[in-house]
Amino acid sequence: MITAQRVLAAVALAAGATALAAPAASAAHSDVPGALSLTHELDSLATGSVAPEHRDELPTPSQQLNGLNRLAGVPHDLDPLTSQLAPVTGLLGS
């Protein structure tokens, strides 16, 4: 692997770890005035380069993270459907 690819892989790994840790970091609300909120800072950085008239059209990173959190409940929502299809899937094979 060349040096540029190593650097890019390290940056991508760090960004991924940060994105996974962001919901956990924002889960602990602080009552301290002036406390740093990771998701608020991420939202302000992401929307800072967008023209003001278009900011309402784009979802913020915190809204996108909340959408990903809702995906965790999808398998539980599909349980009634999959339990009804379980006998049929044995007949179809793989």
C-alpha angles and dihedrals in degrees: 000000000000122000095255091054091049092052091047091049091050092049092047091049092050092048091049093049090049092050091051092048096047097082091049092048093051093046092078105072115204125211091201111115112241093019115158115251112200096203093046091052091047091050092049092049093048096047095041094083095045120093111255094240091057100043093093091055095060125068115236120239090253090055089050091050090050088052090053090050089055089056089067089071095053097089090054091050090053096050095095091052096045093047089056092049096046096093092049095050090060090060095048097055124204 
